[in-house]
Amino acid sequence: MSVPSSLPPHGPSSALPFAKALDTLAQVLPPKLLKPRVGIVCGSGLSTLAKSLRDVVEVPYEKLAGFGTSTVQGHRSALAFGLVGDVPVVAMLGRFHPYEGHPLRTVTYPIRLLAKLGVKELLVTNASGALNPSYDVGSIVLIADHVAIPNLAGPLNALFGPTISPDYPRFVPLSDAYSRRVRKEVMRAAYELAKEGGTYAYVSGPTYETPAEGRFLRAAGADVVGMSTVPEILAAREEGIEVVVLSLVTNKAVVGEKEDGWVGEEILDEIMGEVAPPKIQETVSHEEVLEVGRRRAEVMRLLVERVVTRLGAT
């Protein structure tokens, strides 16, 4: 699938239309909203996070130079500017994924634009599958680290290619990618709502993992798995933005036990006249992801609102 984008896959900062997009925003936003402090990325089914904002002005992506169009159900295509208390905020109502066919420049471009608007802290939300058996559907996991298979094995790293600017480092450290300071604010805001210390596994998608892949990711130390977020984290850290990630568990990843030979065992039982109960092969669906997102969106909204309020007081 090819998704049109006005951005080249690689090239220097001069190839990115920041100035044009910023000029568009300057024409449609009141001064109090033009310099947001906090950015929010809304994951699948979580665009209702914008309901925390007052004095909202929405700007469709199609009006902003350099933006693609989100094609995934549950994602809108607009930036929402508004206030949480007295804190100016901008929310991405829909993100871009490499599996949609977007170049990584398009995936990360909105984050870089938020940096140029003045965003200091980025709250990223996503929908994820639980690899950790202790995490229930509906849990909100506060991410402290990640395992990014696409980053380790080829040109799907969001920083692959020429650097955006000679002012940026060629090699970006990620040991501090998830801000301890902002994570503490999350825990102070709602200790009972989030689990500290979760590790996010980033996979390219759009297929869900096989049971063997799920077991591999669990063995690698991952607690949840998803198809987004890490490219945005890399761009944000390169831009000097502090990051916190809240991952909503919308399904249990299908992990199971290693099943070598079980079909043969069933056939042998049948030959011997012993009919065993049929084994059901579990699956995951995007509809399930969206439904849990809808059910837990209000809790996530309240948590994000509390965090933004606390950040505004620091």
TORBAMI-6908 format. One record per residue (C-alpha): residue number from 0; residue in three letters; x, y, z. Coordinates in Angstrom, 1 decimal. Layout:
N
NUM,ALA,X,Y,Z
...
END
This chain:
314
0,MET,0.0,0.0,0.0
1,SER,1.3,3.4,-0.9
2,VAL,0.3,6.4,1.1
3,PRO,1.0,9.8,-0.5
4,SER,3.4,12.1,1.4
5,SER,5.0,15.4,0.5
6,LEU,8.2,14.4,2.3
7,PRO,11.2,12.7,0.8
8,PRO,12.3,9.6,2.7
9,HIS,15.7,11.2,3.5
10,GLY,17.4,14.5,3.3
11,PRO,18.4,17.5,5.4
12,SER,16.2,19.8,7.5
13,SER,15.9,22.2,4.6
14,ALA,13.9,19.6,2.7
15,LEU,11.2,19.6,5.4
16,PRO,8.4,22.2,5.1
17,PHE,8.5,23.4,8.7
18,ALA,8.2,27.1,7.8
19,LYS,5.1,26.6,5.7
20,ALA,3.4,24.5,8.3
21,LEU,4.3,27.0,11.1
22,ASP,3.0,29.9,9.0
23,THR,-0.3,28.1,8.5
24,LEU,-0.7,27.6,12.3
25,ALA,0.2,31.2,13.0
26,GLN,-2.7,32.3,10.8
27,VAL,-5.3,30.1,12.5
28,LEU,-4.3,29.9,16.1
29,PRO,-4.7,32.6,18.8
30,PRO,-1.5,33.6,20.5
31,LYS,-2.3,31.7,23.7
32,LEU,-2.3,28.4,21.8
33,LEU,0.6,29.0,19.4
34,LYS,3.3,28.0,21.9
35,PRO,2.2,24.7,23.4
36,ARG,4.2,23.3,26.3
37,VAL,3.0,19.7,26.2
38,GLY,2.4,17.5,23.2
39,ILE,0.1,14.4,23.3
40,VAL,0.1,11.6,20.8
41,CYS,-3.2,9.8,20.8
42,GLY,-3.1,6.0,20.1
43,SER,-5.8,3.7,18.6
44,GLY,-9.2,4.7,19.9
45,LEU,-7.8,7.4,22.2
46,SER,-8.5,10.6,20.2
47,THR,-11.1,11.4,22.9
48,LEU,-8.1,12.6,25.0
49,ALA,-8.7,16.0,23.3
50,LYS,-11.8,16.3,25.4
51,SER,-9.5,17.4,28.3
52,LEU,-8.8,20.6,26.3
53,ARG,-10.7,23.8,26.5
54,ASP,-10.8,26.6,23.9
55,VAL,-10.0,23.9,21.3
56,VAL,-8.9,24.7,17.8
57,GLU,-8.5,21.8,15.4
58,VAL,-6.3,22.0,12.3
59,PRO,-6.7,19.1,9.9
60,TYR,-3.5,17.4,8.7
61,GLU,-4.4,18.1,5.1
62,LYS,-3.9,21.8,5.8
63,LEU,-0.4,21.4,7.1
64,ALA,2.6,21.1,4.7
65,GLY,4.5,17.8,5.2
66,PHE,1.7,15.9,7.0
67,GLY,0.4,12.6,5.7
68,THR,-3.0,11.1,6.3
69,SER,-3.7,8.5,8.9
70,THR,-5.4,5.5,7.3
71,VAL,-5.9,3.3,10.4
72,GLN,-9.4,2.9,11.9
73,GLY,-9.5,4.7,15.2
74,HIS,-7.1,7.5,14.2
75,ARG,-8.3,10.9,13.1
76,SER,-6.1,13.3,11.1
77,ALA,-5.9,16.6,13.0
78,LEU,-3.9,18.6,15.5
79,ALA,-6.0,19.8,18.4
80,PHE,-4.7,22.9,20.2
81,GLY,-6.2,23.9,23.6
82,LEU,-5.6,24.5,27.3
83,VAL,-5.5,22.1,30.2
84,GLY,-5.9,24.5,33.1
85,ASP,-3.6,27.2,32.1
86,VAL,-1.2,24.9,30.2
87,PRO,-1.2,25.2,26.4
88,VAL,-1.3,21.7,24.8
89,VAL,-1.3,20.2,21.3
90,ALA,-2.7,16.7,20.7
91,MET,-2.1,14.6,17.6
92,LEU,-5.4,13.0,16.9
93,GLY,-4.0,10.2,14.8
94,ARG,-0.4,9.1,14.2
95,PHE,1.4,7.6,11.2
96,HIS,2.9,4.1,11.0
97,PRO,5.6,2.7,8.7
98,TYR,3.3,-0.2,7.9
99,GLU,0.8,2.1,6.3
100,GLY,3.4,2.9,3.7
101,HIS,4.5,6.2,5.2
102,PRO,8.2,7.1,4.9
103,LEU,9.8,7.4,8.4
104,ARG,10.3,11.1,7.6
105,THR,6.5,11.4,7.6
106,VAL,6.1,9.3,10.7
107,THR,8.4,11.5,12.7
108,TYR,7.7,14.9,11.0
109,PRO,4.8,15.9,13.4
110,ILE,7.0,15.4,16.4
111,ARG,9.7,17.6,15.0
112,LEU,7.1,20.2,14.2
113,LEU,5.9,20.1,17.8
114,ALA,9.5,20.8,18.9
115,LYS,9.6,23.8,16.7
116,LEU,6.3,25.0,18.3
117,GLY,8.1,24.9,21.7
118,VAL,6.8,21.6,23.1
119,LYS,9.0,20.6,26.1
120,GLU,7.3,17.3,27.2
121,LEU,5.6,14.7,25.1
122,LEU,3.0,12.3,26.4
123,VAL,2.7,9.4,24.0
124,THR,-0.2,6.9,24.3
125,ASN,-0.7,3.7,22.4
126,ALA,-2.6,0.5,22.4
127,SER,-0.6,-2.7,23.1
128,GLY,-0.9,-6.4,23.6
129,ALA,0.2,-7.8,27.0
130,LEU,3.1,-10.2,26.9
131,ASN,3.5,-10.1,30.7
132,PRO,0.8,-12.5,32.0
133,SER,0.3,-10.3,35.1
134,TYR,-1.0,-7.4,33.0
135,ASP,-4.7,-7.5,32.5
136,VAL,-6.7,-6.1,29.6
137,GLY,-7.5,-2.5,30.5
138,SER,-4.2,-1.9,32.4
139,ILE,-2.3,1.3,31.8
140,VAL,1.4,0.6,31.7
141,LEU,4.0,3.3,32.3
142,ILE,6.8,2.5,29.9
143,ALA,10.3,2.7,31.2
144,ASP,12.3,1.0,28.3
145,HIS,11.8,-0.6,24.9
146,VAL,13.0,-3.4,22.7
147,ALA,12.8,-2.3,19.1
148,ILE,13.5,-5.2,16.7
149,PRO,13.2,-3.0,13.5
150,ASN,15.8,-0.6,14.9
151,LEU,18.4,-3.4,15.4
152,ALA,18.1,-5.1,12.0
153,GLY,17.8,-2.6,9.1
154,PRO,16.7,0.8,7.7
155,LEU,13.5,1.0,9.8
156,ASN,15.2,3.0,12.5
157,ALA,13.6,6.4,12.4
158,LEU,17.0,8.1,12.4
159,PHE,18.3,6.1,9.5
160,GLY,19.8,8.2,6.7
161,PRO,21.4,11.7,6.7
162,THR,20.9,13.7,9.9
163,ILE,18.2,16.4,9.9
164,SER,20.7,19.0,10.9
165,PRO,24.5,19.2,11.6
166,ASP,23.6,20.4,15.0
167,TYR,22.1,17.0,15.9
168,PRO,24.3,14.1,17.1
169,ARG,24.9,11.3,14.7
170,PHE,24.5,8.7,17.5
171,VAL,21.6,9.4,19.8
172,PRO,21.7,7.7,23.2
173,LEU,18.5,6.0,24.3
174,SER,19.4,4.9,27.8
175,ASP,17.5,8.0,29.1
176,ALA,14.8,7.9,26.4
177,TYR,11.9,7.7,28.9
178,SER,12.1,10.7,31.3
179,ARG,12.4,9.6,34.9
180,ARG,11.2,13.1,36.0
181,VAL,8.0,13.0,33.9
182,ARG,7.4,9.3,34.9
183,LYS,7.5,10.4,38.5
184,GLU,4.8,13.1,37.7
185,VAL,2.7,10.3,36.2
186,MET,2.9,8.2,39.3
187,ARG,2.2,11.2,41.6
188,ALA,-0.8,12.1,39.4
189,ALA,-2.4,8.6,39.6
190,TYR,-0.4,6.0,41.3
191,GLU,-3.3,3.5,41.3
192,LEU,-3.8,3.7,37.5
193,ALA,-0.5,2.8,36.0
194,LYS,2.1,0.1,36.4
195,GLU,5.7,1.4,36.7
196,GLY,8.6,-0.3,34.9
197,GLY,7.0,-1.8,31.8
198,THR,9.1,-2.5,28.7
199,TYR,7.5,-1.9,25.3
200,ALA,8.4,-4.2,22.3
201,TYR,8.2,-2.3,19.0
202,VAL,7.4,-4.5,16.0
203,SER,6.8,-3.3,12.4
204,GLY,3.3,-4.8,12.0
205,PRO,0.8,-4.8,10.5
206,THR,0.5,-8.5,11.3
207,TYR,0.1,-9.5,15.0
208,GLU,2.8,-11.8,16.4
209,THR,2.9,-15.5,16.1
210,PRO,2.9,-17.4,19.4
211,ALA,6.6,-18.2,18.9
212,GLU,7.3,-14.5,18.2
213,GLY,5.4,-13.6,21.4
214,ARG,7.5,-16.0,23.4
215,PHE,10.7,-14.5,21.9
216,LEU,9.7,-11.0,22.8
217,ARG,8.7,-12.1,26.4
218,ALA,12.1,-13.8,26.8
219,ALA,13.7,-10.6,25.6
220,GLY,12.2,-8.8,28.6
221,ALA,9.2,-7.1,27.0
222,ASP,5.9,-6.7,28.9
223,VAL,3.8,-5.3,26.1
224,VAL,4.0,-5.2,22.3
225,GLY,2.9,-2.7,19.7
226,MET,3.4,-1.3,16.2
227,SER,4.1,2.4,16.9
228,THR,5.7,4.9,19.4
229,VAL,9.4,4.1,19.1
230,PRO,10.0,6.2,15.9
231,GLU,8.3,9.1,17.7
232,ILE,10.4,8.6,20.8
233,LEU,13.6,8.7,18.7
234,ALA,12.7,11.9,17.0
235,ALA,11.6,13.5,20.2
236,ARG,14.8,12.7,22.0
237,GLU,16.9,14.0,19.1
238,GLU,14.9,17.2,19.3
239,GLY,15.5,17.4,23.1
240,ILE,11.9,16.7,24.2
241,GLU,11.3,14.8,27.4
242,VAL,9.1,11.8,26.8
243,VAL,6.7,9.7,28.8
244,VAL,4.7,6.8,27.3
245,LEU,1.4,5.4,28.6
246,SER,0.4,2.1,27.0
247,LEU,-3.1,0.8,27.3
248,VAL,-3.3,-3.0,27.2
249,THR,-6.1,-3.7,24.8
250,ASN,-5.6,-7.5,24.4
251,LYS,-3.5,-10.4,25.6
252,ALA,-0.8,-11.3,23.1
253,VAL,-1.3,-14.9,21.9
254,VAL,1.8,-16.6,23.3
255,GLY,0.7,-20.1,24.4
256,GLU,3.0,-23.0,24.9
257,LYS,5.3,-24.5,22.2
258,GLU,3.1,-26.8,20.2
259,ASP,5.4,-29.2,18.4
260,GLY,3.5,-32.3,17.5
261,TRP,0.2,-31.6,19.1
262,VAL,-1.7,-32.0,15.9
263,GLY,-0.2,-35.5,15.5
264,GLU,-1.2,-36.3,19.1
265,GLU,-4.8,-35.4,18.3
266,ILE,-4.7,-37.6,15.2
267,LEU,-3.3,-40.5,17.2
268,ASP,-6.0,-40.1,19.8
269,GLU,-8.6,-40.2,17.0
270,ILE,-7.1,-43.4,15.5
271,MET,-7.3,-45.0,19.0
272,GLY,-10.9,-43.9,19.3
273,GLU,-10.3,-41.2,21.9
274,VAL,-11.7,-37.9,20.7
275,ALA,-10.0,-35.1,22.6
276,PRO,-11.7,-31.7,23.0
277,PRO,-10.7,-29.5,20.0
278,LYS,-7.9,-27.1,20.6
279,ILE,-8.9,-23.5,19.8
280,GLN,-6.4,-21.3,18.0
281,GLU,-6.7,-17.8,19.6
282,THR,-6.5,-14.7,17.4
283,VAL,-6.4,-10.9,18.0
284,SER,-8.4,-8.3,16.1
285,HIS,-8.2,-4.6,15.6
286,GLU,-11.9,-4.3,16.6
287,GLU,-11.0,-5.8,20.0
288,VAL,-8.2,-3.1,20.3
289,LEU,-10.7,-0.3,19.5
290,GLU,-13.4,-1.6,21.8
291,VAL,-11.0,-1.6,24.9
292,GLY,-9.8,1.8,23.8
293,ARG,-13.3,3.1,23.9
294,ARG,-14.0,1.6,27.3
295,ARG,-10.8,2.9,29.0
296,ALA,-10.5,6.2,27.1
297,GLU,-12.1,8.2,30.0
298,VAL,-9.6,6.8,32.5
299,MET,-6.7,7.6,30.2
300,ARG,-8.1,11.1,29.6
301,LEU,-8.2,11.8,33.3
302,LEU,-4.7,10.5,33.8
303,VAL,-3.3,12.6,31.0
304,GLU,-5.2,15.7,32.3
305,ARG,-3.7,15.2,35.8
306,VAL,-0.2,14.7,34.4
307,VAL,-0.4,17.9,32.2
308,THR,-1.6,19.9,35.2
309,ARG,1.3,18.7,37.3
310,LEU,3.8,19.5,34.6
311,GLY,2.4,23.0,34.3
312,ALA,3.1,23.5,38.0
313,THR,6.8,22.5,37.6
END
